[in-house]
């Protein structure tokens, strides 16, 4: 075998090895269902980066069913990146019912992002109302600051 043939085989093998490590959205959706928090967080991150709008239901299911706050925060962040208006209702529910300031912050930030990218007047009004409730009802200064910024941004 010539050195060019060996080189070609090595290049081809390197290309194949790079392809095999790239997961599909469907594989990440399976990771969301795995029960492994580390896999779930990574899947949320990757699906959010890809803005995989066909995975909103799976991410929303994880947001509302997981008891791991870190996983829920990752799911909320992913929904904010994907920015589909249909994520609004579950994010509002989490914002209004979960006591974790970290999860409330992630949910409010996601809602703000969705309003900025895809929000209608009705959606923006719901986000302003939620931010107003958070601002007056939270004792967490970071959460209050985010709520104030969202209110200022969308009341213009």
Backbone as JSON Lines, residues from 0, in Angstrom:
{"i":0,"aa":"X","n":[0.85,-1.17,0.0],"ca":[0.0,0.0,0.0],"c":[0.9,1.24,0.0]}
{"i":1,"aa":"X","n":[0.59,2.19,-0.87],"ca":[1.4,3.4,-0.94],"c":[1.11,4.3,0.26]}
{"i":2,"aa":"X","n":[2.05,5.22,0.49],"ca":[1.83,6.12,1.63],"c":[0.6,7.0,1.42]}
{"i":3,"aa":"X","n":[0.2,7.3,0.16],"ca":[-1.01,8.08,-0.1],"c":[-2.25,7.29,0.24]}
{"i":4,"aa":"X","n":[-2.24,6.0,-0.02],"ca":[-3.38,5.15,0.33],"c":[-3.56,5.07,1.83]}
{"i":5,"aa":"X","n":[-2.45,4.91,2.55],"ca":[-2.51,4.86,4.01],"c":[-3.03,6.19,4.55]}
{"i":6,"aa":"X","n":[-2.53,7.28,3.99],"ca":[-2.98,8.6,4.39],"c":[-4.48,8.76,4.14]}
{"i":7,"aa":"X","n":[-4.95,8.32,2.98],"ca":[-6.38,8.41,2.65],"c":[-7.23,7.61,3.62]}
{"i":8,"aa":"X","n":[-6.76,6.42,3.97],"ca":[-7.49,5.58,4.92],"c":[-7.55,6.26,6.28]}
{"i":9,"aa":"X","n":[-6.44,6.85,6.71],"ca":[-6.42,7.55,8.0],"c":[-7.37,8.74,8.0]}
{"i":10,"aa":"X","n":[-7.39,9.51,6.91],"ca":[-8.3,10.65,6.79],"c":[-9.75,10.17,6.84]}
{"i":11,"aa":"X","n":[-10.06,9.13,6.1],"ca":[-11.41,8.57,6.07],"c":[-11.82,8.09,7.46]}
{"i":12,"aa":"X","n":[-10.92,7.41,8.16],"ca":[-11.21,6.93,9.5],"c":[-11.45,8.09,10.46]}
{"i":13,"aa":"X","n":[-10.68,9.14,10.33],"ca":[-10.87,10.32,11.18],"c":[-12.23,10.96,10.92]}
{"i":14,"aa":"X","n":[-12.62,11.01,9.65],"ca":[-13.93,11.57,9.31],"c":[-15.04,10.72,9.9]}
{"i":15,"aa":"X","n":[-14.92,9.42,9.78],"ca":[-15.94,8.53,10.32],"c":[-16.02,8.64,11.84]}
{"i":16,"aa":"X","n":[-14.88,8.73,12.49],"ca":[-14.9,8.82,13.94],"c":[-15.55,10.12,14.4]}
{"i":17,"aa":"X","n":[-15.37,11.2,13.66],"ca":[-16.01,12.47,13.99],"c":[-17.51,12.4,13.82]}
{"i":18,"aa":"X","n":[-17.96,11.67,12.8],"ca":[-19.39,11.56,12.56],"c":[-20.08,10.72,13.62]}
{"i":19,"aa":"X","n":[-19.39,9.7,14.12],"ca":[-20.04,8.8,15.06],"c":[-20.27,9.46,16.42]}
{"i":20,"aa":"X","n":[-19.53,10.51,16.75],"ca":[-19.72,11.17,18.04],"c":[-20.83,12.22,17.99]}
{"i":21,"aa":"X","n":[-21.28,12.58,16.82],"ca":[-22.33,13.58,16.68],"c":[-23.7,12.94,16.9]}
{"i":22,"aa":"X","n":[-24.38,13.32,17.96],"ca":[-25.69,12.74,18.26],"c":[-26.77,13.45,17.48]}
{"i":23,"aa":"X","n":[-27.81,12.72,17.19],"ca":[-28.99,13.3,16.55],"c":[-29.91,13.88,17.61]}
{"i":24,"aa":"X","n":[-30.84,14.7,17.18],"ca":[-31.84,15.24,18.11],"c":[-32.61,14.1,18.78]}
{"i":25,"aa":"X","n":[-32.91,13.06,18.02],"ca":[-33.66,11.93,18.57],"c":[-32.87,11.24,19.68]}
{"i":26,"aa":"X","n":[-31.55,11.14,19.5],"ca":[-30.72,10.53,20.54],"c":[-30.72,11.4,21.79]}
{"i":27,"aa":"X","n":[-30.69,12.72,21.6],"ca":[-30.74,13.61,22.76],"c":[-32.1,13.53,23.46]}
{"i":28,"aa":"X","n":[-33.17,13.36,22.69],"ca":[-34.49,13.19,23.3],"c":[-34.51,11.93,24.16]}
{"i":29,"aa":"X","n":[-33.86,10.88,23.7],"ca":[-33.76,9.67,24.51],"c":[-32.98,9.95,25.79]}
{"i":30,"aa":"X","n":[-31.94,10.77,25.69],"ca":[-31.18,11.15,26.89],"c":[-32.04,11.92,27.88]}
{"i":31,"aa":"X","n":[-32.98,12.73,27.37],"ca":[-33.89,13.46,28.26],"c":[-34.71,12.49,29.1]}
{"i":32,"aa":"X","n":[-35.02,11.33,28.53],"ca":[-35.85,10.33,29.2],"c":[-35.04,9.33,30.02]}
{"i":33,"aa":"X","n":[-33.72,9.49,30.05],"ca":[-32.83,8.48,30.63],"c":[-32.89,8.37,32.15]}
{"i":34,"aa":"X","n":[-33.24,9.44,32.83],"ca":[-33.17,9.43,34.28],"c":[-31.79,9.8,34.82]}
{"i":35,"aa":"X","n":[-30.82,9.99,33.94],"ca":[-29.47,10.38,34.33],"c":[-29.37,11.9,34.23]}
{"i":36,"aa":"X","n":[-29.28,12.6,35.37],"ca":[-29.27,14.06,35.35],"c":[-28.17,14.66,34.47]}
{"i":37,"aa":"X","n":[-26.99,14.07,34.47],"ca":[-25.9,14.61,33.65],"c":[-26.24,14.51,32.16]}
{"i":38,"aa":"X","n":[-26.78,13.37,31.75],"ca":[-27.2,13.21,30.34],"c":[-28.34,14.17,30.01]}
{"i":39,"aa":"X","n":[-29.26,14.33,30.93],"ca":[-30.41,15.21,30.7],"c":[-29.97,16.66,30.54]}
{"i":40,"aa":"X","n":[-29.06,17.1,31.4],"ca":[-28.56,18.49,31.29],"c":[-27.83,18.71,29.98]}
{"i":41,"aa":"X","n":[-27.0,17.77,29.58],"ca":[-26.26,17.9,28.32],"c":[-27.22,17.87,27.13]}
{"i":42,"aa":"X","n":[-28.23,17.03,27.19],"ca":[-29.21,16.97,26.11],"c":[-29.95,18.3,25.99]}
{"i":43,"aa":"X","n":[-30.34,18.88,27.12],"ca":[-31.0,20.19,27.1],"c":[-30.09,21.23,26.47]}
{"i":44,"aa":"X","n":[-28.85,21.23,26.88],"ca":[-27.88,22.2,26.35],"c":[-27.76,22.07,24.84]}
{"i":45,"aa":"X","n":[-27.57,20.85,24.36],"ca":[-27.37,20.63,22.93],"c":[-28.62,20.94,22.12]}
{"i":46,"aa":"X","n":[-29.79,20.54,22.62],"ca":[-31.03,20.81,21.89],"c":[-31.33,22.31,21.88]}
{"i":47,"aa":"X","n":[-31.0,23.0,22.95],"ca":[-31.16,24.45,22.98],"c":[-30.23,25.13,22.0]}
{"i":48,"aa":"X","n":[-28.97,24.7,21.97],"ca":[-28.01,25.28,21.02],"c":[-28.45,25.06,19.57]}
{"i":49,"aa":"X","n":[-29.06,23.92,19.33],"ca":[-29.53,23.6,17.97],"c":[-30.87,24.26,17.65]}
{"i":50,"aa":"X","n":[-31.48,24.84,18.67],"ca":[-32.83,25.41,18.54],"c":[-33.78,24.4,17.9]}
{"i":51,"aa":"X","n":[-33.75,23.21,18.46],"ca":[-34.5,22.07,17.94],"c":[-35.96,22.17,18.35]}
{"i":52,"aa":"X","n":[-36.74,22.9,17.55],"ca":[-38.13,23.16,17.93],"c":[-39.0,21.91,17.94]}
{"i":53,"aa":"X","n":[-38.57,20.85,17.28],"ca":[-39.33,19.6,17.31],"c":[-39.13,18.83,18.61]}
{"i":54,"aa":"X","n":[-38.35,19.37,19.55],"ca":[-38.11,18.7,20.83],"c":[-38.72,19.45,22.01]}
{"i":55,"aa":"X","n":[-39.49,20.49,21.73],"ca":[-40.08,21.31,22.8],"c":[-40.92,20.48,23.76]}
{"i":56,"aa":"X","n":[-41.73,19.57,23.24],"ca":[-42.6,18.78,24.11],"c":[-41.78,17.9,25.06]}
{"i":57,"aa":"X","n":[-40.72,17.29,24.55],"ca":[-39.88,16.43,25.4],"c":[-39.16,17.25,26.47]}
{"i":58,"aa":"X","n":[-38.67,18.42,26.1],"ca":[-37.98,19.28,27.07],"c":[-38.98,19.8,28.1]}
{"i":59,"aa":"X","n":[-40.17,20.18,27.64],"ca":[-41.21,20.66,28.56],"c":[-41.6,19.56,29.54]}
{"i":60,"aa":"X","n":[-41.72,18.33,29.06],"ca":[-42.05,17.21,29.95],"c":[-40.98,17.05,31.03]}
{"i":61,"aa":"X","n":[-39.73,17.22,30.66],"ca":[-38.64,17.13,31.63],"c":[-38.71,18.29,32.62]}
{"i":62,"aa":"X","n":[-38.97,19.48,32.12],"ca":[-39.08,20.66,32.99],"c":[-40.13,20.45,34.07]}
{"i":63,"aa":"X","n":[-41.26,19.9,33.7],"ca":[-42.38,19.79,34.63],"c":[-42.36,18.51,35.46]}
{"i":64,"aa":"X","n":[-41.57,17.51,35.06],"ca":[-41.59,16.24,35.8],"c":[-40.35,15.99,36.65]}
{"i":65,"aa":"X","n":[-39.24,16.61,36.31],"ca":[-38.0,16.35,37.05],"c":[-38.06,16.95,38.45]}
{"i":66,"aa":"X","n":[-37.42,16.29,39.37],"ca":[-37.3,16.82,40.72],"c":[-35.9,17.39,40.96]}
{"i":67,"aa":"X","n":[-35.04,17.32,39.96],"ca":[-33.67,17.83,40.03],"c":[-33.67,19.28,39.52]}
{"i":68,"aa":"X","n":[-33.42,20.23,40.38],"ca":[-33.48,21.64,40.01],"c":[-32.48,21.97,38.9]}
{"i":69,"aa":"X","n":[-31.3,21.37,38.94],"ca":[-30.3,21.63,37.89],"c":[-30.82,21.19,36.52]}
{"i":70,"aa":"X","n":[-31.51,20.06,36.47],"ca":[-32.11,19.57,35.23],"c":[-33.22,20.52,34.78]}
{"i":71,"aa":"X","n":[-34.04,20.96,35.72],"ca":[-35.13,21.88,35.39],"c":[-34.58,23.21,34.88]}
{"i":72,"aa":"X","n":[-33.53,23.71,35.49],"ca":[-32.9,24.96,35.03],"c":[-32.39,24.78,33.6]}
{"i":73,"aa":"X","n":[-31.76,23.64,33.33],"ca":[-31.26,23.37,31.97],"c":[-32.41,23.29,30.97]}
{"i":74,"aa":"X","n":[-33.51,22.67,31.37],"ca":[-34.67,22.57,30.49],"c":[-35.26,23.95,30.21]}
{"i":75,"aa":"X","n":[-35.38,24.78,31.23],"ca":[-35.91,26.14,31.04],"c":[-35.0,26.93,30.11]}
{"i":76,"aa":"X","n":[-33.69,26.82,30.31],"ca":[-32.74,27.53,29.45],"c":[-32.86,27.06,28.0]}
{"i":77,"aa":"X","n":[-33.01,25.76,27.8],"ca":[-33.17,25.23,26.44],"c":[-34.44,25.76,25.78]}
{"i":78,"aa":"X","n":[-35.52,25.81,26.54],"ca":[-36.77,26.34,25.99],"c":[-36.62,27.81,25.63]}
{"i":79,"aa":"X","n":[-35.86,28.55,26.41],"ca":[-35.6,29.95,26.08],"c":[-34.79,30.1,24.81]}
{"i":80,"aa":"X","n":[-33.82,29.22,24.6],"ca":[-33.02,29.24,23.38],"c":[-33.85,28.88,22.15]}
{"i":81,"aa":"X","n":[-34.7,27.89,22.31],"ca":[-35.54,27.45,21.18],"c":[-36.58,28.53,20.86]}
{"i":82,"aa":"X","n":[-37.06,29.19,21.9],"ca":[-37.93,30.37,21.76],"c":[-39.24,30.11,21.03]}
{"i":83,"aa":"X","n":[-39.89,29.01,21.36],"ca":[-41.21,28.72,20.81],"c":[-42.27,29.23,21.78]}
{"i":84,"aa":"X","n":[-43.25,29.94,21.27],"ca":[-44.3,30.52,22.11],"c":[-45.06,29.45,22.89]}
{"i":85,"aa":"X","n":[-45.15,28.25,22.34],"ca":[-45.88,27.17,23.05],"c":[-45.22,26.77,24.37]}
{"i":86,"aa":"X","n":[-44.0,27.23,24.6],"ca":[-43.32,26.95,25.88],"c":[-43.77,27.91,26.98]}
{"i":87,"aa":"X","n":[-44.49,28.95,26.62],"ca":[-44.85,29.99,27.57],"c":[-45.64,29.46,28.76]}
{"i":88,"aa":"X","n":[-46.69,28.72,28.51],"ca":[-47.56,28.25,29.58],"c":[-46.82,27.39,30.61]}
{"i":89,"aa":"X","n":[-46.04,26.38,30.17],"ca":[-45.32,25.58,31.18],"c":[-44.27,26.4,31.94]}
{"i":90,"aa":"X","n":[-43.62,27.33,31.26],"ca":[-42.64,28.17,31.95],"c":[-43.31,29.09,32.97]}
{"i":91,"aa":"X","n":[-44.47,29.63,32.62],"ca":[-45.22,30.46,33.58],"c":[-45.64,29.63,34.79]}
{"i":92,"aa":"X","n":[-46.08,28.4,34.54],"ca":[-46.5,27.54,35.65],"c":[-45.34,27.27,36.6]}
{"i":93,"aa":"X","n":[-44.19,26.94,36.05],"ca":[-43.01,26.69,36.88],"c":[-42.62,27.97,37.63]}
{"i":94,"aa":"X","n":[-42.64,29.09,36.93],"ca":[-42.29,30.37,37.56],"c":[-43.2,30.66,38.75]}
{"i":95,"aa":"X","n":[-44.47,30.36,38.61],"ca":[-45.45,30.69,39.63],"c":[-45.57,29.66,40.75]}
{"i":96,"aa":"X","n":[-45.06,28.44,40.53],"ca":[-45.28,27.4,41.53],"c":[-44.02,26.84,42.16]}
{"i":97,"aa":"X","n":[-42.87,26.97,41.53],"ca":[-41.66,26.39,42.07],"c":[-40.94,27.41,42.95]}
{"i":98,"aa":"X","n":[-40.57,27.03,44.17],"ca":[-39.95,27.98,45.08],"c":[-38.47,28.27,44.83]}
{"i":99,"aa":"X","n":[-37.83,27.53,43.94],"ca":[-36.4,27.72,43.72],"c":[-36.12,29.02,42.96]}
{"i":100,"aa":"X","n":[-35.38,29.95,43.57],"ca":[-35.04,31.19,42.87],"c":[-34.25,30.94,41.58]}
{"i":101,"aa":"X","n":[-33.39,29.92,41.59],"ca":[-32.62,29.61,40.37],"c":[-33.55,29.19,39.22]}
{"i":102,"aa":"X","n":[-34.53,28.35,39.54],"ca":[-35.46,27.91,38.51],"c":[-36.39,29.05,38.1]}
{"i":103,"aa":"X","n":[-36.79,29.87,39.04],"ca":[-37.61,31.02,38.69],"c":[-36.84,31.97,37.77]}
{"i":104,"aa":"X","n":[-35.57,32.19,38.08],"ca":[-34.73,33.06,37.25],"c":[-34.61,32.49,35.84]}
{"i":105,"aa":"X","n":[-34.32,31.19,35.74],"ca":[-34.17,30.56,34.42],"c":[-35.49,30.62,33.64]}
{"i":106,"aa":"X","n":[-36.6,30.41,34.32],"ca":[-37.91,30.45,33.66],"c":[-38.24,31.87,33.18]}
{"i":107,"aa":"X","n":[-37.99,32.86,34.03],"ca":[-38.27,34.24,33.65],"c":[-37.36,34.7,32.52]}
{"i":108,"aa":"X","n":[-36.1,34.3,32.57],"ca":[-35.18,34.64,31.48],"c":[-35.63,33.99,30.17]}
{"i":109,"aa":"X","n":[-36.08,32.75,30.24],"ca":[-36.58,32.06,29.04],"c":[-37.82,32.77,28.5]}
{"i":110,"aa":"X","n":[-38.72,33.15,29.38],"ca":[-39.92,33.87,28.94],"c":[-39.56,35.2,28.28]}
{"i":111,"aa":"X","n":[-38.6,35.89,28.86],"ca":[-38.14,37.15,28.27],"c":[-37.55,36.94,26.89]}
{"i":112,"aa":"X","n":[-36.77,35.88,26.74],"ca":[-36.19,35.56,25.43],"c":[-37.23,35.2,24.4]}
{"i":113,"aa":"X","n":[-38.22,34.43,24.81],"ca":[-39.29,34.05,23.89],"c":[-40.06,35.29,23.46]}
{"i":114,"aa":"X","n":[-40.35,36.18,24.41],"ca":[-41.07,37.41,24.08],"c":[-40.28,38.27,23.11]}
{"i":115,"aa":"X","n":[-38.97,38.31,23.29],"ca":[-38.11,39.12,22.42],"c":[-38.08,38.56,21.0]}
{"i":116,"aa":"X","n":[-38.02,37.25,20.87],"ca":[-37.85,36.64,19.55],"c":[-39.17,36.37,18.85]}
{"i":117,"aa":"X","n":[-40.13,35.79,19.56],"ca":[-41.37,35.35,18.91],"c":[-42.64,35.87,19.56]}
{"i":118,"aa":"X","n":[-42.51,36.76,20.52],"ca":[-43.68,37.16,21.29],"c":[-44.63,38.08,20.55]}
{"i":119,"aa":"X","n":[-45.9,37.83,20.77],"ca":[-46.95,38.73,20.28],"c":[-47.29,39.7,21.4]}
{"i":120,"aa":"X","n":[-48.18,40.63,21.15],"ca":[-48.6,41.56,22.19],"c":[-49.18,40.84,23.39]}
{"i":121,"aa":"X","n":[-50.0,39.81,23.13],"ca":[-50.62,39.04,24.21],"c":[-49.54,38.31,25.02]}
{"i":122,"aa":"X","n":[-48.57,37.73,24.35],"ca":[-47.51,37.01,25.02],"c":[-46.66,37.97,25.86]}
{"i":123,"aa":"X","n":[-46.31,39.11,25.28],"ca":[-45.5,40.08,26.01],"c":[-46.24,40.59,27.23]}
{"i":124,"aa":"X","n":[-47.55,40.78,27.13],"ca":[-48.33,41.22,28.28],"c":[-48.31,40.17,29.39]}
{"i":125,"aa":"X","n":[-48.37,38.9,29.03],"ca":[-48.31,37.83,30.04],"c":[-46.95,37.8,30.72]}
{"i":126,"aa":"X","n":[-45.89,38.05,29.95],"ca":[-44.54,38.06,30.52],"c":[-44.37,39.26,31.44]}
{"i":127,"aa":"X","n":[-44.89,40.42,31.05],"ca":[-44.82,41.62,31.91],"c":[-45.58,41.37,33.21]}
{"i":128,"aa":"X","n":[-46.76,40.76,33.1],"ca":[-47.55,40.46,34.3],"c":[-46.79,39.52,35.23]}
{"i":129,"aa":"X","n":[-46.18,38.47,34.66],"ca":[-45.42,37.52,35.48],"c":[-44.21,38.21,36.11]}
{"i":130,"aa":"X","n":[-43.52,39.03,35.34],"ca":[-42.34,39.74,35.87],"c":[-42.75,40.71,36.99]}
{"i":131,"aa":"X","n":[-43.89,41.34,36.85],"ca":[-44.39,42.26,37.88],"c":[-44.68,41.5,39.17]}
{"i":132,"aa":"X","n":[-45.31,40.31,39.03],"ca":[-45.58,39.47,40.21],"c":[-44.28,39.06,40.9]}
{"i":133,"aa":"X","n":[-43.3,38.66,40.08],"ca":[-42.02,38.23,40.63],"c":[-41.33,39.4,41.34]}
{"i":134,"aa":"X","n":[-41.33,40.54,40.7],"ca":[-40.65,41.71,41.27],"c":[-41.23,42.08,42.63]}
{"i":135,"aa":"X","n":[-42.53,42.01,42.76],"ca":[-43.15,42.4,44.03],"c":[-43.17,41.27,45.06]}
{"i":136,"aa":"X","n":[-43.06,40.02,44.6],"ca":[-43.2,38.92,45.54],"c":[-41.92,38.2,45.92]}
{"i":137,"aa":"X","n":[-40.84,38.46,45.23],"ca":[-39.59,37.75,45.51],"c":[-38.69,38.56,46.43]}
{"i":138,"aa":"X","n":[-37.93,37.84,47.22],"ca":[-36.92,38.5,48.06],"c":[-35.52,38.34,47.47]}
{"i":139,"aa":"X","n":[-35.42,37.63,46.35],"ca":[-34.14,37.42,45.69],"c":[-33.81,38.63,44.82]}
{"i":140,"aa":"X","n":[-32.71,39.31,45.13],"ca":[-32.39,40.56,44.43],"c":[-32.06,40.33,42.94]}
{"i":141,"aa":"X","n":[-31.42,39.23,42.6],"ca":[-31.12,38.96,41.18],"c":[-32.41,38.73,40.39]}
{"i":142,"aa":"X","n":[-33.32,37.99,40.99],"ca":[-34.6,37.73,40.34],"c":[-35.41,39.03,40.19]}
{"i":143,"aa":"X","n":[-35.4,39.85,41.21],"ca":[-36.08,41.14,41.13],"c":[-35.47,42.02,40.04]}
{"i":144,"aa":"X","n":[-34.14,42.01,39.94],"ca":[-33.45,42.81,38.92],"c":[-33.82,42.35,37.51]}
{"i":145,"aa":"X","n":[-33.83,41.03,37.3],"ca":[-34.22,40.5,35.99],"c":[-35.67,40.89,35.67]}
{"i":146,"aa":"X","n":[-36.54,40.74,36.65],"ca":[-37.95,41.1,36.44],"c":[-38.07,42.57,36.06]}
{"i":147,"aa":"X","n":[-37.34,43.43,36.75],"ca":[-37.37,44.86,36.46],"c":[-36.89,45.14,35.03]}
{"i":148,"aa":"X","n":[-35.83,44.48,34.62],"ca":[-35.3,44.68,33.26],"c":[-36.31,44.23,32.2]}
{"i":149,"aa":"X","n":[-36.96,43.11,32.45],"ca":[-37.98,42.61,31.49],"c":[-39.15,43.57,31.42]}
{"i":150,"aa":"X","n":[-39.59,44.07,32.55],"ca":[-40.71,45.03,32.57],"c":[-40.31,46.27,31.77]}
{"i":151,"aa":"X","n":[-39.14,46.81,32.01],"ca":[-38.68,48.01,31.29],"c":[-38.57,47.75,29.78]}
{"i":152,"aa":"X","n":[-38.09,46.57,29.42],"ca":[-37.88,46.25,28.02],"c":[-39.2,46.18,27.24]}
{"i":153,"aa":"X","n":[-40.22,45.59,27.86],"ca":[-41.45,45.34,27.12],"c":[-42.56,46.35,27.38]}
{"i":154,"aa":"X","n":[-42.38,47.28,28.29],"ca":[-43.39,48.3,28.5],"c":[-43.16,49.5,27.6]}
{"i":155,"aa":"X","n":[-42.14,49.47,26.78],"ca":[-41.84,50.6,25.87],"c":[-42.91,50.76,24.84]}
